[in-house]
Amino acid sequence: QVQLVESGGGLVQAGGSLRLSCAASGRTFDSYAVGWFRQAPGKEREFVAVITWTGGSIYYADSVKGRFTISRDNGKNTVDLEMNSLKPEDTAVYYCAAKLTQFYSDYDWVAYDYWGQGTQVTVSS
């Protein structure tokens, strides 16, 4: 149906930058939005950013606003998350997810239908 392929992630020093990429394939026309979530050990999955496939509406979590930028390329069906001024608190497994419909909250991971495998982002101080 929808396949999500992630790239990026790794180890970076505090204050550095990383760019995560999410390539969507399959029935991407069924997707309403693509979001990024993260989950640190012992914590619940946390909303990071979302962009709608049609219209390009963008929302960020307060914790990353001003530092992270989500962008899309409709022709290539890719969604990137550019992360700047990284902090140790950003350390987590980052997931790309696709939401099929406009229904339910765009901020809740349970509302998303397809997920990538996740990529580890580690920010050292």
Wavefront OBJ file of the C-alpha trace (Angstrom):
o trace
v 0.000 0.000 0.000
v 2.324 2.716 1.241
v 6.000 2.044 1.740
v 8.184 4.449 3.662
v 11.938 4.382 3.263
v 14.002 6.473 5.606
v 17.531 7.733 5.404
v 19.631 9.835 7.698
v 20.122 9.635 11.388
v 23.303 8.966 13.256
v 25.492 10.553 15.865
v 25.978 14.292 15.970
v 27.365 16.789 18.413
v 25.076 19.214 20.184
v 24.487 22.235 18.011
v 24.984 20.250 14.863
v 22.577 19.343 12.117
v 21.105 16.272 10.533
v 18.679 15.777 7.715
v 16.263 12.890 7.761
v 14.573 11.854 4.561
v 11.428 9.841 4.058
v 10.633 8.461 0.634
v 7.062 7.307 0.163
v 6.050 4.845 -2.506
v 3.024 2.787 -3.357
v -0.418 4.295 -3.094
v 0.815 7.653 -1.977
v -2.297 9.267 -3.392
v -4.130 7.713 -0.480
v -2.003 9.622 1.999
v -3.272 12.800 3.547
v -0.195 13.690 5.561
v 3.296 12.584 6.426
v 4.579 13.150 9.902
v 7.694 12.665 11.939
v 7.565 11.200 15.416
v 10.238 10.254 17.865
v 10.495 7.954 20.814
v 13.131 7.877 23.484
v 13.634 4.848 25.735
v 10.991 4.690 28.435
v 8.929 7.468 26.894
v 5.865 7.552 24.720
v 6.064 8.294 21.054
v 6.129 12.037 20.551
v 4.910 14.181 17.705
v 7.620 16.201 15.979
v 6.268 17.661 12.747
v 3.701 16.997 10.064
v 3.034 18.188 6.548
v -0.089 17.501 4.548
v 0.403 15.919 1.157
v -2.119 18.264 -0.379
v -1.920 21.907 0.562
v 1.341 21.760 2.422
v 0.065 22.699 5.857
v 2.851 22.372 8.395
v 2.784 21.966 12.150
v 5.628 21.576 14.615
v 5.900 20.482 18.171
v 6.853 23.331 20.462
v 10.019 21.510 21.424
v 11.407 21.665 17.883
v 9.804 24.766 16.443
v 12.418 27.126 15.080
v 15.047 24.396 14.897
v 13.500 21.745 12.668
v 12.100 22.211 9.195
v 9.833 19.776 7.425
v 9.544 19.977 3.667
v 8.069 17.988 0.842
v 8.562 17.245 -2.811
v 5.263 16.079 -4.220
v 6.828 14.942 -7.478
v 9.304 12.687 -5.711
v 6.992 11.802 -2.827
v 9.642 12.656 -0.311
v 9.419 14.392 3.014
v 12.521 15.649 4.756
v 13.128 16.745 8.288
v 16.041 19.115 8.557
v 17.206 19.325 12.128
v 19.391 22.191 13.245
v 20.746 23.261 16.611
v 20.354 19.745 17.880
v 20.212 19.128 21.596
v 20.838 15.983 23.624
v 17.115 15.990 24.392
v 16.501 15.326 20.708
v 18.064 11.890 21.062
v 15.464 9.337 20.050
v 14.402 6.926 17.386
v 12.752 8.992 14.678
v 9.910 7.557 12.655
v 8.330 8.655 9.425
v 4.623 7.936 9.235
v 1.843 8.322 6.698
v -1.718 9.232 7.566
v -4.370 8.151 5.120
v -7.130 10.557 6.036
v -7.744 13.973 7.462
v -9.619 12.425 10.322
v -8.257 12.079 13.818
v -5.490 14.219 15.184
v -2.450 14.865 13.042
v -0.431 15.004 16.256
v -1.252 11.541 17.577
v 0.815 8.606 16.454
v -2.141 6.264 16.809
v -3.868 8.117 13.966
v -1.186 7.167 11.451
v -1.474 4.134 9.239
v 1.991 3.362 7.886
v 5.363 3.630 9.508
v 8.967 3.448 8.549
v 11.437 1.343 10.446
v 12.783 4.244 12.430
v 16.242 5.709 12.505
v 18.342 6.453 15.540
v 19.380 10.028 16.183
v 21.887 10.509 18.957
v 23.009 13.956 20.013
v 26.017 14.108 22.275
v 27.041 17.020 24.439
l 1 2 3 4 5 6 7 8 9 10 11 12 13 14 15 16 17 18 19 20 21 22 23 24 25 26 27 28 29 30 31 32 33 34 35 36 37 38 39 40 41 42 43 44 45 46 47 48 49 50 51 52 53 54 55 56 57 58 59 60 61 62 63 64 65 66 67 68 69 70 71 72 73 74 75 76 77 78 79 80 81 82 83 84 85 86 87 88 89 90 91 92 93 94 95 96 97 98 99 100 101 102 103 104 105 106 107 108 109 110 111 112 113 114 115 116 117 118 119 120 121 122 123 124 125
